[in-house]
Amino acid sequence: MNKFKEDFVWGVAASSYQIEGAAEQDGRSDSVWDMFCREPGKIKDSSDGRIACDHYNRYQDDVRMIADLNVKAYRLSTAWPRIIPDGYGKVNEKGLAFYDKLVDELLAAGVTPWITLYHWDMPTCLFDQGGWLNPASSDWFADYARVVTERLSDRVTNWFTLNEPQVFLGLGHQVGEHAPGLQLPFEKVLLASHNSLLAHGKAVQVMRAVAKQPLKIGAAPVGVVNFPTSDDPALVEAARKSTFSVSGVNCFSNTWYADPMLKGEYPEDGLELFEHYLPKFGADDMKQICQPLDMYAANIYAGTPLEFNDKGEVVTAESSLLGCGRTTMDWNVTPDCLYWGPKFLYERYGLPIVVTENGLASCDWVHVNGEVDDAGRVDYVQRHLRALRQAAADGTDVAGYFYWSIMDNFEWGFGYQQRFGMVHVDYHTQKRTPKRSAYWYRDVINSNGEIL
Ligand code: FCB
């Protein structure tokens, strides 16, 4: 099979804080990322998202640009501080209206909007009340989810609750490299984690209750992928096991989030490892968290190759990484992650897989001839999509792929130095220049993956 299935979703992704700018426009309140960026030394180039790609004011042009590339779906996130500036309570009509217009614009251009409700920009006023540590946080989030769903679900079918809990909890609450910049003791991190899982579950329930049509709902966690470097069944099994293990006192696993969401229980190994840090859970919390979902979304950029050493222990296959491609984020280029990650996740959770993020940052600038020739990105995406297509051919139900990102944007702690876009952004002029990869991706979409 050298094509994806007919209804395969070809998309691109971005998020509110990373592209919108317009930080103080139309009643938007401060988010934890605004707050974090103001702290000296937190962002590599001392920048922030106050202007970013000014997408808030340029959304019509941006939608046209997406449509011109023949991209079928656009994953955007709604900004909580725009829609409910006080975090809960009063709705800011102007903020909500922006997404209303954006959705209409996309649909008119033939692009299907997919919405993520939380891509990390919590209103600062909620952080001041404890943020994810506050037991009320799950209700705040569910209420915000209700407001957005009531307004947009007549036109939007595909929704995600939380983007990458691993990252906003791990980097944001344990390591301190992301907003809100906390370095909490692990029991507090687990409390924030539990509350955000509750937020997911309560949001799903309220969304289904108020939706104007049946919705397809998922979450968009990081896909942690450990993959085998050969077909040796014992190695495949070891890779699967380690992909679904909780192995460190940190936030980076699949199962700590996905098992509660989809199986209604925390994984045994995590409960053992975290024994001394576990918060007290409410009696019916797991019932709240575990709600039927329609897809398993995963953000997968790279994976860890595994092999057996001389003693028969499974270890990172350092030899296969020797001299391997690396992106400007210093991430390894390991295309097999998009074969094994979706396969393992599909086998464990049984839901169609949507790759909600995959991509790379590279050193792109506009050349003297006015073009941006990002050959590395073409190669990266080609290799990863080939792996994904092979997974589909071998029986994994792969529903879609969203390239991260449609355009260069504010890459969190790295500021504007890391360029993930298929479209180059000149931050002085806001000029957009599609890179070679964008035109190539258009051709891939037009062939439904056949030319890969
Ligand atoms: C993911 C984030 C996304 C972007 C990419 C590069 O962790 O979800 O916002 O920063 O990484």
Residues whose N, C-alpha, C, O or C-beta is under 5 A from the ligand:
A	BS01	FCB	E164
